[in-house]
């Protein structure tokens, strides 16, 4: 059995089976694992080679991660589990791909369209950490320059094929956006691609594999790294975020997808939460999109057609009906997202006569799923909808006959609803930092081309743009490269002509030509002033402004409009000589008693002749509606058949947590899974024995947190309790 830990890439989420711990090697009786160790990994490698020769040390890691990759028969691992130098194998972290496939309908966005410069990324080495790459694709073969497979632990990072499990295509699509050079052109068609397969069949892998891939890419001399993956934990100190920050400190910028859990605030996940990450939101080009419409209630339900689905092309009104395995002939089947794979749900609905199927989310926000393209038997269109819209359909179809008509809407340039919003909890960083095209992106996939959308597609546009700037300005620092992209970004506006808020778009949509020719570079232009807790306090942030022109330039800030309780301290006018760099303090005094609680954000304007630079700012007054707890997960501990590790991320000081299990259908209380008073801000980890888990099955887990201020917080999630027969 191939044992993997789930990783979600920012495509659009697949529904996956419960994960386990080890990845499968090329030998069916061998397993692979990456462990974290104390001390020198090379010394531990020598020890294992001497005293445990049946365990193969496949690789050592000592740059961003201190550990070893091992391969052996399962019983051999039991002999080393008590070794003192084995520090940990981090608990399973769930990530998801953030893209969905679309049927081509004239809305395709070609990656090369973003490149309005004369540069091609020549001489730039780009690392793509993803599901691997189809390096035999004619549009990628010339740019592929090697890589590594962190799943099978070999030098062949080919995408997963159908013979190996659920096939993947995400990494090939991402690589094509960056540097395809054939019938389709990427943003930087002359850049070289190094692929690191951290995710195996179905997009599965572990956070340890991602961290190890980051280290491998840095060791291999990457100029820039693309990470179109992430999780739902909104915290700055998650392990993957720490590794991304370390890569940046070593001089290798990392571009990350912001996530696909919008449009609610606080939905960004690690590693896009990393302070040094260039986090990217998804801009949406004008397109024609389908939606369901019910005229009596004037109800409009946006549709996200699933990856691999037939085109949604219904020409008349059809009755919608909740599908419970019964006859839905000629109707649109309405189904809830759960553990059953989307392909199986679609086949069940089709067998019951459905004309189409919609799957509604089991948590707030939108999602986009995948139909297995290898299953040619699925002939009906399948789309995802939000939990709110799904509940509306359920309520209406159960009380009356409900007919839904498919209509189409021509959209304007905007920020995609699915694009995750900031800010980051704990340190209150303003994310995303920039936006880029992320909808209807046509790029390479194994065997051809396909449209996908998601922040997974937005991030490689920025990676490609960074490659162009690296060619144009090989002497620029990471700060200058990223600063130029941010400084010259254009704010995206809503239908009322107002710019979307900073936590939705960051600085705005990137413009490579403007960035390459930037005459002014502002380093760290996104101003987060953190949380204001005192009665009256002044917070100061430093920005660096560089005059890249050949002449003296004079700048001045527009004084922000007076707001009750806020006083700005900005230099009104200053001059920089040719090539001069100046650091400036930007101060904000906050009287918290005169300002509403919550998130406050806006824009400061810096003027230089006829050019305006808009600097987003943000602060939190006292508190806000950010999630206090998130990321609850548990999985089998390495080297164990009956011990499970759990993790939970907290953003506030707390005194107690408990996890209560309910029947997801009847909502009847079943039992309490765990209780503990040993809690802290950040990642909390612990252990559960098999005997503590109770009856196997799927449950609604209610996580309750008693905060230090005596308030209660928490959230709900669906979890799967495995039986003892599934442990091996």
C-alpha positions as CSV (number, residue, x, y, z in Angstrom):
1,X,0.0,0.0,0.0
2,X,1.4,3.4,-0.9
3,X,1.4,5.4,2.3
4,X,1.4,9.1,1.8
5,X,0.6,12.3,3.7
6,X,-1.9,14.6,2.0
7,X,-0.7,17.9,0.5
8,X,-3.1,20.3,-1.1
9,X,-1.7,22.3,-4.1
10,X,-3.5,25.4,-5.0
11,X,-5.5,23.9,-7.9
12,X,-8.9,23.0,-6.7
13,X,-9.4,20.4,-4.1
14,X,-9.6,16.7,-4.8
15,X,-11.5,14.6,-2.3
16,X,-8.9,12.1,-1.0
17,X,-9.0,9.0,1.0
18,X,-7.7,9.1,4.6
19,X,-3.9,9.4,4.5
20,X,-1.3,7.3,6.1
21,X,2.4,7.8,6.8
22,X,4.8,6.2,4.4
23,X,5.3,6.7,0.7
24,X,5.8,3.7,-1.6
25,X,9.1,3.0,-3.2
26,X,9.7,1.2,-6.4
27,X,9.8,-2.1,-4.4
28,X,6.4,-3.2,-3.3
29,X,7.8,-4.6,0.0
30,X,9.7,-1.4,0.8
31,X,8.6,1.9,2.3
32,X,10.2,5.3,2.4
33,X,10.1,8.0,5.2
34,X,11.9,11.3,5.8
35,X,12.8,11.8,9.5
36,X,14.0,14.9,11.4
37,X,17.1,14.4,13.5
38,X,19.1,16.2,16.1
39,X,22.8,16.7,15.3
40,X,24.7,16.1,12.1
41,X,22.7,14.1,9.5
42,X,25.9,12.8,7.9
43,X,27.0,11.3,11.2
44,X,23.6,9.6,11.6
45,X,23.8,8.3,8.1
46,X,27.2,6.7,8.9
47,X,25.7,5.2,12.0
48,X,22.7,3.7,10.2
49,X,25.0,2.4,7.4
50,X,27.1,0.6,10.0
51,X,24.5,-0.7,12.5
52,X,21.4,-0.9,10.3
53,X,22.6,-1.8,6.8
54,X,19.2,-3.1,5.8
55,X,17.9,0.5,6.0
56,X,19.0,2.5,3.0
57,X,19.8,6.2,3.5
58,X,18.6,7.7,0.3
59,X,19.3,11.3,1.0
60,X,20.4,13.7,3.7
61,X,19.0,17.3,4.3
62,X,20.9,20.0,6.2
63,X,20.0,23.3,4.6
64,X,16.4,24.2,5.4
65,X,15.6,20.9,7.1
66,X,17.8,18.6,9.3
67,X,17.0,15.0,8.5
68,X,17.3,11.9,6.5
69,X,15.3,10.1,3.8
70,X,15.2,6.4,4.5
71,X,14.0,3.3,2.5
72,X,13.5,-0.2,4.0
73,X,11.0,-2.9,4.7
74,X,8.5,-1.8,7.3
75,X,9.7,-4.1,10.1
76,X,13.2,-2.6,9.8
77,X,11.9,0.8,10.8
78,X,10.7,-0.7,14.1
79,X,14.4,-1.4,15.0
80,X,15.3,2.3,15.0
81,X,12.2,4.0,16.4
82,X,13.9,4.4,19.9
83,X,17.1,6.0,18.6
84,X,17.8,9.2,20.5
85,X,18.8,11.2,17.5
86,X,15.4,10.8,15.8
87,X,13.7,14.1,16.8
88,X,10.4,13.8,14.9
89,X,8.5,13.1,11.7
90,X,6.2,16.1,11.7
91,X,2.5,15.2,11.9
92,X,0.5,15.1,8.7
93,X,-0.3,18.5,7.2
94,X,-3.1,18.7,4.8
95,X,-2.6,20.8,1.7
96,X,-4.6,21.0,-1.6
97,X,-4.0,21.9,-5.2
98,X,-5.6,25.2,-6.0
99,X,-6.8,24.9,-9.6
100,X,-9.6,23.4,-11.6
101,X,-9.9,22.4,-15.2
102,X,-12.2,24.3,-17.5
103,X,-13.7,23.5,-20.9
104,X,-12.3,25.9,-23.5
105,X,-14.9,28.4,-24.5
106,X,-13.0,31.3,-26.0
107,X,-12.1,32.7,-22.6
108,X,-8.6,31.1,-22.5
109,X,-5.8,33.2,-21.1
110,X,-2.4,32.4,-22.7
111,X,0.5,32.8,-20.2
112,X,2.7,34.6,-22.8
113,X,0.2,37.4,-22.9
114,X,1.6,38.7,-19.6
115,X,5.1,39.1,-21.0
116,X,5.1,42.6,-22.6
117,X,8.9,42.9,-22.3
118,X,11.7,41.9,-24.6
119,X,13.0,39.4,-22.0
120,X,12.5,35.7,-22.0
121,X,14.0,34.5,-18.7
122,X,17.2,33.3,-20.4
123,X,19.8,32.0,-17.9
124,X,17.4,31.8,-15.0
125,X,16.9,28.5,-13.1
126,X,13.4,28.0,-11.8
127,X,12.4,25.3,-9.3
128,X,8.9,24.0,-9.4
129,X,7.9,22.1,-6.3
130,X,4.7,20.2,-7.2
131,X,3.3,16.9,-8.6
132,X,6.3,16.5,-10.9
133,X,6.4,17.3,-14.6
134,X,5.8,15.6,-18.0
135,X,9.3,16.3,-19.2
136,X,8.5,14.6,-22.5
137,X,5.9,17.2,-23.4
138,X,7.2,18.8,-26.6
139,X,6.6,22.3,-25.1
140,X,8.6,21.5,-22.0
141,X,11.3,19.0,-23.1
142,X,13.7,21.8,-24.2
143,X,13.5,23.7,-20.9
144,X,13.5,20.7,-18.5
145,X,16.9,20.6,-16.8
146,X,16.5,17.9,-14.1
147,X,15.1,17.6,-10.7
148,X,14.3,15.1,-8.0
149,X,11.4,12.9,-6.8
150,X,10.8,13.3,-3.1
151,X,8.0,10.7,-3.2
152,X,9.8,7.7,-4.7
153,X,13.2,9.1,-3.7
154,X,14.9,9.0,-7.1
155,X,16.0,11.3,-9.9
156,X,12.8,10.9,-12.0
157,X,10.2,13.6,-11.2
158,X,7.7,12.4,-13.8
159,X,4.0,13.1,-13.1
160,X,2.1,10.2,-11.6
161,X,0.6,8.0,-14.4
162,X,-2.6,6.1,-14.3
163,X,-0.7,2.8,-13.8
164,X,0.8,4.2,-10.6
165,X,-2.4,5.6,-9.1
166,X,-4.6,8.6,-9.5
167,X,-2.7,10.5,-12.3
168,X,-1.6,14.1,-11.8
169,X,-1.1,17.1,-14.1
170,X,-0.8,20.1,-11.9
171,X,3.0,20.4,-11.9
172,X,3.1,20.2,-15.7
173,X,0.5,23.0,-16.0
174,X,2.4,25.2,-13.5
175,X,5.7,24.6,-15.4
176,X,4.1,25.5,-18.7
177,X,2.8,28.8,-17.4
178,X,6.3,29.7,-16.4
179,X,8.4,28.4,-19.3
180,X,6.6,26.5,-22.0
181,X,8.4,26.9,-25.3
182,X,6.6,25.3,-28.1
183,X,3.1,25.6,-29.6
184,X,2.2,27.3,-26.3
185,X,4.6,29.9,-24.8
186,X,5.0,30.5,-21.1
187,X,5.8,33.9,-19.4
188,X,9.6,33.2,-19.6
189,X,10.1,30.6,-22.4
190,X,13.9,30.5,-22.1
191,X,14.0,29.9,-18.4
192,X,15.2,26.4,-17.3
193,X,12.8,24.3,-15.3
194,X,14.0,22.0,-12.4
195,X,11.1,19.9,-11.1
196,X,10.8,18.5,-7.6
197,X,8.0,15.9,-7.2
198,X,6.8,16.4,-3.6
199,X,3.3,15.2,-4.3
200,X,2.4,11.7,-5.5
201,X,-0.7,10.0,-6.8
202,X,-3.8,12.2,-6.6
203,X,-1.6,15.2,-5.4
204,X,-0.6,13.5,-2.2
205,X,2.5,14.1,-0.2
206,X,3.7,15.5,3.2
207,X,4.9,18.8,4.6
208,X,8.2,17.0,5.2
209,X,8.5,16.2,1.5
210,X,7.8,19.8,0.6
211,X,10.4,21.1,3.1
212,X,12.9,18.6,1.8
213,X,12.1,19.7,-1.8
214,X,12.7,23.3,-0.8
215,X,16.1,22.4,0.5
216,X,17.0,20.3,-2.5
217,X,16.0,23.2,-4.8
218,X,18.2,25.6,-2.8
219,X,21.1,23.2,-2.8
220,X,20.7,22.7,-6.6
221,X,21.2,26.4,-7.2
222,X,17.7,27.6,-7.9
223,X,17.3,31.3,-8.7
224,X,13.6,31.2,-7.8
225,X,11.1,28.7,-6.4
226,X,7.5,28.3,-7.3
227,X,5.2,26.8,-4.6
228,X,1.7,26.4,-5.9
229,X,0.5,24.6,-2.8
230,X,-0.6,25.3,0.8
231,X,-3.0,24.4,3.6
232,X,-5.7,26.2,5.5
233,X,-3.7,27.0,8.6
234,X,-3.5,30.8,8.8
235,X,-0.3,31.2,10.9
236,X,3.1,32.7,10.2
237,X,5.2,30.0,12.0
238,X,3.9,26.7,10.5
239,X,6.9,24.5,9.5
240,X,6.5,25.1,5.7
241,X,6.4,28.9,6.3
242,X,9.6,28.7,8.4
243,X,11.3,26.8,5.6
244,X,10.2,29.4,3.0
245,X,11.5,32.2,5.2
246,X,14.9,30.4,5.5
247,X,15.1,30.0,1.7
248,X,14.6,33.8,1.4
249,X,17.3,34.5,3.9
250,X,19.6,32.4,1.8
251,X,18.9,34.5,-1.3
252,X,16.3,32.4,-3.1
253,X,12.9,34.0,-3.4
254,X,9.8,31.8,-3.1
255,X,6.6,32.6,-4.9
256,X,3.5,31.0,-3.2
257,X,-0.1,30.6,-4.1
258,X,-2.4,32.5,-1.6
259,X,-5.0,29.8,-1.5
260,X,-8.5,29.0,-3.0
261,X,-10.6,29.5,0.1
262,X,-12.1,32.9,-0.6
263,X,-14.0,35.1,-0.6
264,X,-14.0,35.3,3.2
265,X,-11.2,37.1,5.1
266,X,-8.6,35.3,7.0
267,X,-8.5,32.4,4.5
268,X,-4.9,32.5,3.5
269,X,-2.9,29.4,4.5
270,X,0.7,28.4,5.0
271,X,3.2,28.7,3.4
272,X,1.7,31.9,1.8
273,X,1.7,33.2,5.4
274,X,5.5,33.3,5.5
275,X,6.9,36.8,6.0
276,X,9.4,36.2,3.1
277,X,7.0,34.6,0.7
278,X,5.9,36.5,-2.4
279,X,2.2,35.6,-1.9
280,X,0.0,35.8,-4.9
281,X,-3.8,36.2,-5.3
282,X,-5.8,35.3,-8.4
283,X,-7.0,38.1,-10.8
284,X,-9.8,37.1,-13.1
285,X,-9.8,38.2,-16.7
286,X,-13.1,39.1,-18.5
287,X,-14.9,35.8,-19.3
288,X,-18.2,34.2,-19.8
289,X,-19.2,32.0,-16.9
290,X,-22.3,29.8,-16.2
291,X,-24.6,30.0,-13.3
292,X,-27.9,28.5,-12.2
293,X,-30.9,30.9,-11.9
294,X,-34.3,30.5,-10.2
295,X,-36.7,33.2,-11.3
296,X,-39.3,33.1,-8.5
297,X,-36.7,33.7,-5.8
298,X,-34.3,35.7,-8.1
299,X,-31.6,33.3,-6.9
300,X,-28.3,33.1,-8.7
301,X,-25.9,30.2,-8.0
302,X,-22.4,30.5,-9.5
303,X,-21.0,27.2,-10.9
304,X,-17.3,26.1,-10.9
305,X,-17.2,23.3,-13.5
306,X,-14.9,20.5,-12.2
307,X,-11.6,19.5,-13.6
308,X,-12.2,16.8,-16.2
309,X,-16.0,17.4,-16.4
310,X,-18.0,17.7,-19.5
311,X,-18.9,21.2,-20.5
312,X,-21.8,22.7,-18.7
313,X,-24.1,23.4,-21.6
314,X,-27.7,23.0,-20.5
315,X,-30.1,24.7,-22.9
316,X,-33.3,24.7,-20.8
317,X,-34.6,24.7,-17.3
318,X,-34.2,21.5,-15.3
319,X,-35.6,20.5,-12.0
320,X,-33.1,20.3,-9.2
321,X,-33.3,17.4,-6.7
322,X,-31.4,16.3,-3.7
323,X,-29.7,13.0,-4.6
324,X,-29.8,10.2,-2.0
325,X,-29.2,7.3,-4.4
326,X,-32.8,7.4,-5.8
327,X,-34.1,8.2,-9.3
328,X,-33.2,11.7,-10.5
329,X,-33.9,11.1,-14.1
330,X,-33.7,14.3,-16.2
331,X,-32.9,16.4,-13.1
332,X,-29.9,18.3,-11.7
333,X,-28.6,16.1,-8.9
334,X,-27.7,18.1,-5.7
335,X,-25.1,16.4,-3.5
336,X,-23.0,17.2,-0.5
337,X,-19.2,17.1,-0.5
338,X,-17.9,14.4,1.8
339,X,-15.6,11.4,1.7
340,X,-16.8,9.9,-1.5
341,X,-14.6,10.9,-4.5
342,X,-16.2,13.3,-6.9
343,X,-15.9,10.8,-9.8
344,X,-17.9,8.2,-7.8
345,X,-20.6,10.8,-6.9
346,X,-20.9,11.7,-10.6
347,X,-21.2,8.1,-11.7
348,X,-23.9,7.4,-9.1
349,X,-25.9,10.5,-10.2
350,X,-25.5,9.6,-13.8
351,X,-26.6,6.0,-13.2
352,X,-29.7,7.4,-11.5
353,X,-30.5,9.4,-14.6
354,X,-29.2,12.9,-13.7
355,X,-28.8,15.4,-16.5
356,X,-26.1,17.1,-14.5
357,X,-24.7,17.2,-10.9
358,X,-23.7,19.9,-8.5
359,X,-21.7,19.2,-5.3
360,X,-22.0,21.8,-2.5
361,X,-19.2,22.4,0.0
362,X,-19.2,21.1,3.5
363,X,-17.5,24.2,4.9
364,X,-17.9,27.9,4.2
365,X,-16.4,29.2,0.9
366,X,-16.1,27.9,-2.6
367,X,-14.1,25.0,-3.8
368,X,-13.3,23.4,-7.2
369,X,-12.9,19.7,-7.6
370,X,-11.7,17.1,-10.1
371,X,-13.3,14.3,-12.1
372,X,-10.9,11.5,-13.0
373,X,-10.2,12.1,-16.7
374,X,-9.3,8.5,-17.1
375,X,-12.9,7.6,-16.4
376,X,-14.5,8.1,-19.8
377,X,-17.9,6.7,-18.6
378,X,-18.9,10.0,-17.0
379,X,-20.9,11.9,-19.6
380,X,-22.7,14.5,-17.5
381,X,-21.4,17.9,-16.4
382,X,-20.4,18.2,-12.8
383,X,-19.8,21.5,-10.9
384,X,-19.2,22.7,-7.4
385,X,-21.1,25.3,-5.5
386,X,-20.8,27.0,-2.1
387,X,-22.2,25.5,1.1
388,X,-24.6,28.4,1.4
389,X,-26.0,27.9,-2.1
390,X,-26.2,24.1,-1.6
391,X,-28.2,24.6,1.6
392,X,-30.6,26.9,-0.3
393,X,-31.1,24.2,-3.0
394,X,-31.7,21.5,-0.4
395,X,-34.3,23.6,1.5
396,X,-36.1,24.6,-1.6
397,X,-36.1,21.3,-3.4
398,X,-37.4,19.5,-0.3
399,X,-40.3,22.0,0.1
400,X,-41.3,22.5,-3.5
401,X,-40.4,21.7,-7.1
402,X,-37.5,23.9,-8.1
403,X,-36.5,24.5,-11.6
404,X,-33.0,26.0,-12.4
405,X,-32.1,27.6,-15.7
406,X,-28.5,27.9,-16.8
407,X,-27.5,31.4,-17.8
408,X,-24.2,33.0,-18.6
409,X,-22.6,36.2,-17.5
410,X,-19.8,38.3,-19.1
411,X,-17.5,39.4,-16.3
412,X,-15.1,42.3,-16.0
413,X,-11.5,42.1,-14.8
414,X,-11.7,41.4,-11.1
415,X,-10.3,39.4,-8.3
416,X,-11.5,35.8,-8.4
417,X,-14.0,34.9,-5.6
418,X,-12.0,31.8,-4.8
419,X,-8.8,33.7,-4.2
420,X,-8.0,33.5,-0.4
421,X,-7.9,36.7,1.6
422,X,-5.6,37.9,4.3
423,X,-4.5,39.1,6.7
424,X,-2.2,36.7,8.5
425,X,-3.1,35.9,12.1
426,X,-0.6,36.3,15.0
427,X,1.7,38.8,13.3
428,X,-1.1,40.5,11.2
429,X,1.0,40.7,8.0
430,X,-0.8,42.1,5.0
431,X,-1.2,39.3,2.3
432,X,-1.5,38.7,-0.6
433,X,1.3,41.0,-1.8
434,X,0.4,41.0,-5.5
435,X,-2.1,39.5,-7.9
436,X,-1.8,37.8,-11.3
437,X,-4.0,36.1,-13.9
438,X,-5.5,33.0,-12.3
439,X,-8.7,32.1,-14.2
440,X,-9.1,30.2,-17.5
441,X,-5.3,29.7,-17.9
442,X,-4.4,27.5,-20.8
443,X,-1.2,25.6,-20.3
444,X,0.5,22.2,-20.7
445,X,-0.7,19.0,-19.2
446,X,0.5,15.4,-19.9
447,X,-0.5,14.6,-23.5
448,X,-1.7,18.0,-24.4
449,X,-3.1,21.3,-23.1
450,X,-5.9,22.3,-20.7
451,X,-7.5,25.3,-19.0
452,X,-7.1,25.4,-15.2
453,X,-7.8,28.1,-12.7
454,X,-6.7,28.9,-9.2
455,X,-4.0,30.7,-7.3
456,X,-1.9,27.8,-8.4
457,X,-2.0,29.4,-11.8
458,X,-1.5,33.0,-10.6
459,X,1.7,32.2,-8.7
460,X,3.7,30.8,-11.7
461,X,2.8,34.0,-13.7
462,X,4.6,35.9,-10.9
463,X,7.5,33.4,-10.9
464,X,7.8,33.8,-14.7
465,X,7.8,37.6,-14.3
466,X,10.5,37.4,-11.6
467,X,12.6,35.3,-14.2
468,X,12.2,38.2,-16.7
469,X,13.4,40.7,-14.1
470,X,16.3,38.5,-13.2
471,X,17.4,38.5,-16.8
472,X,16.8,42.2,-17.2
473,X,18.6,43.1,-14.0
474,X,21.0,40.4,-12.9
475,X,22.6,42.7,-10.4
476,X,19.3,43.4,-8.5
477,X,18.7,41.9,-5.1
478,X,15.7,39.8,-4.1
479,X,14.3,42.9,-2.4
480,X,14.7,45.0,-5.6
481,X,13.2,42.3,-7.8
482,X,10.1,41.8,-5.6
483,X,9.9,45.5,-4.8
484,X,9.8,46.4,-8.5
485,X,6.9,44.0,-9.1
486,X,5.0,45.4,-6.1
487,X,5.7,49.1,-6.8
488,X,4.5,49.0,-10.4
489,X,1.4,46.8,-9.8
490,X,-1.9,48.2,-10.9
491,X,-4.8,48.2,-8.4
492,X,-7.8,46.1,-9.6
493,X,-11.2,47.8,-9.1
494,X,-14.7,46.5,-8.4
495,X,-17.8,47.3,-10.4
496,X,-18.2,50.6,-8.5
497,X,-14.8,51.7,-9.6
498,X,-13.3,51.4,-6.1
499,X,-10.1,49.4,-5.6
500,X,-10.5,46.1,-4.0
501,X,-9.2,46.2,-0.4
502,X,-5.5,45.4,0.2
503,X,-6.2,42.0,1.9
504,X,-8.0,40.9,-1.4
505,X,-5.4,42.1,-4.0
506,X,-2.3,43.2,-2.2
507,X,-0.5,45.9,-4.3
508,X,-2.6,44.9,-7.4
509,X,-2.0,43.0,-10.6
510,X,1.7,42.8,-11.7
511,X,2.9,44.6,-14.9
512,X,6.3,43.1,-15.9
513,X,7.2,45.8,-18.5
514,X,6.6,48.5,-15.9
515,X,8.6,46.5,-13.3
516,X,11.6,46.0,-15.7
517,X,11.7,49.7,-16.4
518,X,10.9,50.9,-12.8
519,X,12.4,54.3,-12.0
520,X,11.3,54.0,-8.4
521,X,11.4,50.9,-6.2
522,X,9.7,50.7,-2.9
523,X,10.9,47.9,-0.7
524,X,8.3,46.4,1.7
525,X,5.5,48.8,0.6
526,X,2.7,46.8,2.3
527,X,2.4,48.4,5.7
528,X,1.1,46.3,8.5
529,X,0.9,48.1,11.8
530,X,-0.1,45.0,13.8
531,X,-2.6,45.0,16.6
532,X,-3.4,48.1,18.7
533,X,-4.2,47.1,22.3
534,X,-3.3,50.2,24.3
535,X,-5.3,53.4,24.9
536,X,-3.1,55.6,22.7
537,X,0.0,54.2,20.9
538,X,2.1,55.1,17.9
539,X,3.4,52.4,15.6
540,X,6.1,53.0,13.1
541,X,7.1,51.0,10.0
542,X,10.2,51.6,7.8
543,X,10.0,51.6,4.0
544,X,13.0,51.9,1.6
545,X,12.6,54.0,-1.5
546,X,15.2,53.7,-4.3
547,X,15.6,56.2,-7.2
548,X,16.4,54.0,-10.2
549,X,16.2,56.8,-12.7
550,X,19.1,58.9,-14.2
551,X,18.0,62.1,-12.6
552,X,17.0,63.6,-9.3
553,X,13.4,62.8,-8.2
554,X,11.2,64.6,-5.7
555,X,8.5,62.7,-3.8
556,X,5.7,63.7,-1.4
557,X,3.0,61.9,0.4
558,X,-0.6,63.0,0.2
559,X,-1.8,63.6,3.7
560,X,-4.5,60.9,4.4
561,X,-8.0,62.3,5.2
562,X,-8.5,62.9,8.9
563,X,-10.1,59.9,10.7
564,X,-11.2,60.0,14.3
565,X,-8.7,58.3,16.5
566,X,-6.0,58.1,13.8
567,X,-3.0,60.4,13.2
568,X,-0.5,59.8,10.4
569,X,3.2,60.8,10.6
570,X,4.6,60.9,7.1
571,X,7.4,63.0,5.4
572,X,5.5,65.4,3.2
573,X,8.3,66.0,0.7
574,X,11.8,64.6,0.0
575,X,14.3,64.4,-2.8
576,X,16.5,61.5,-4.0
577,X,19.5,61.9,-6.2
578,X,20.2,59.5,-9.1
579,X,20.7,56.0,-7.7
580,X,20.0,57.2,-4.1
581,X,18.2,55.0,-1.6
582,X,16.5,56.4,1.4
583,X,14.8,54.7,4.4
584,X,11.7,56.5,5.7
585,X,9.6,56.0,8.8
586,X,5.9,55.8,8.4
587,X,4.1,56.4,11.7
588,X,0.5,55.9,12.8
589,X,-0.9,57.0,16.2
590,X,-4.0,55.0,17.2
591,X,-6.4,56.0,20.0
592,X,-8.1,52.6,20.3
593,X,-11.0,54.0,22.3
594,X,-12.1,56.2,19.4
595,X,-11.7,53.5,16.7
596,X,-14.0,50.6,16.1
597,X,-12.7,47.2,16.9
598,X,-11.6,45.0,14.0
599,X,-9.5,45.3,10.8
600,X,-8.8,48.7,9.4
601,X,-7.1,49.0,6.0
602,X,-6.7,51.5,3.2
603,X,-4.1,53.2,1.0
604,X,-1.4,55.8,1.4
605,X,-0.4,57.7,-1.7
606,X,3.2,58.6,-2.7
607,X,3.5,61.1,-5.5
608,X,6.3,61.6,-7.9
609,X,5.5,64.1,-10.6
610,X,2.5,62.7,-12.4
611,X,3.0,59.2,-11.0
612,X,1.2,57.9,-8.0
613,X,2.3,54.9,-5.9
614,X,-0.4,53.4,-3.7
615,X,0.8,51.8,-0.5
616,X,-1.7,49.5,1.3
617,X,-1.9,49.7,5.1
618,X,-3.6,47.6,7.8
619,X,-4.0,47.4,11.5
620,X,-6.2,45.5,13.9
621,X,-7.8,47.4,16.7
622,X,-8.0,45.3,19.9
623,X,-9.5,42.2,18.2
624,X,-11.2,41.0,15.1
625,X,-13.2,38.0,13.8
626,X,-10.1,36.0,12.9
627,X,-10.2,32.2,13.5
628,X,-8.9,31.4,17.0
629,X,-8.4,27.7,16.2
630,X,-7.7,25.8,12.9
631,X,-5.9,23.0,11.2
632,X,-7.0,20.1,13.5
633,X,-5.7,16.9,12.0
634,X,-4.4,13.5,13.2
635,X,-2.6,10.6,11.6
636,X,-0.7,7.4,12.4
637,X,2.7,8.1,14.0
638,X,5.7,6.8,12.1
639,X,7.2,3.5,13.5
640,X,3.8,2.8,15.2
641,X,0.8,0.6,14.6
642,X,-1.4,2.1,17.3
643,X,-0.2,5.6,18.1
644,X,-1.6,8.7,16.4
645,X,-0.4,12.2,16.5
646,X,-2.7,15.2,16.4
647,X,-2.2,18.9,15.7
648,X,-4.2,22.1,16.2
649,X,-3.1,25.6,15.5
650,X,-4.2,28.4,17.9
651,X,-3.9,32.1,17.3
652,X,-4.8,33.4,20.8
653,X,-3.7,32.5,24.3
654,X,-6.0,29.7,25.5
655,X,-6.6,27.6,28.7
656,X,-8.3,24.5,27.4
657,X,-9.4,22.6,24.2
658,X,-11.6,19.7,23.7
659,X,-12.6,17.9,20.5
660,X,-16.2,16.4,20.5
661,X,-17.4,14.0,17.9
662,X,-21.0,14.1,16.4
663,X,-22.8,11.9,14.0
664,X,-22.6,14.0,10.7
665,X,-26.1,13.0,9.7
666,X,-28.1,13.2,12.9
667,X,-25.8,15.7,14.7
668,X,-26.2,13.5,17.8
669,X,-23.2,13.7,20.2
670,X,-21.1,10.5,20.1
671,X,-18.1,11.1,22.3
672,X,-15.2,13.3,23.3
673,X,-12.0,12.5,21.3
674,X,-9.6,14.5,23.4
675,X,-9.3,17.2,26.1
676,X,-6.1,19.0,27.2
677,X,-5.1,22.1,29.2
678,X,-1.6,22.0,27.7
679,X,-2.1,24.6,25.0
680,X,-0.1,27.5,23.5
681,X,-0.3,30.1,20.7
682,X,0.9,28.5,17.5
683,X,1.1,24.8,16.6
684,X,-0.1,22.4,19.3
685,X,0.8,18.7,19.0
686,X,-0.1,15.6,21.0
687,X,-0.7,11.8,20.8
688,X,-3.7,9.6,20.8
689,X,-3.6,5.8,21.2
690,X,-5.7,3.6,18.9
691,X,-7.8,2.6,21.9
692,X,-8.6,6.3,22.5
693,X,-10.1,6.8,19.0
694,X,-13.2,4.7,19.6
695,X,-15.6,3.4,16.9
696,X,-14.2,4.0,13.4
697,X,-16.2,6.1,10.8
698,X,-16.8,9.6,9.7
699,X,-17.6,12.2,12.2
700,X,-18.3,15.9,12.6
701,X,-15.6,17.1,14.9
702,X,-16.4,20.2,17.0
703,X,-13.2,21.8,18.3
704,X,-14.0,24.0,21.4
705,X,-11.3,26.4,22.7
706,X,-11.6,28.2,26.0
707,X,-9.5,31.4,25.6
708,X,-7.5,33.1,28.3
709,X,-10.1,35.9,28.4
710,X,-12.7,33.3,29.3
711,X,-14.4,33.5,25.9
712,X,-15.2,30.4,23.9
713,X,-14.1,29.9,20.3
714,X,-13.8,27.0,17.9
715,X,-14.9,25.5,14.6
716,X,-16.1,22.3,13.0
717,X,-14.6,19.9,10.5
718,X,-15.2,16.5,9.1
719,X,-12.7,13.8,10.2
720,X,-12.3,10.1,9.6
721,X,-11.5,7.7,12.4
722,X,-9.8,4.7,10.9
723,X,-10.3,1.1,12.1
724,X,-7.5,-1.2,13.2
725,X,-7.7,-3.0,9.9
726,X,-6.7,0.1,8.0
727,X,-3.5,0.8,9.9
728,X,-1.2,-1.5,7.9
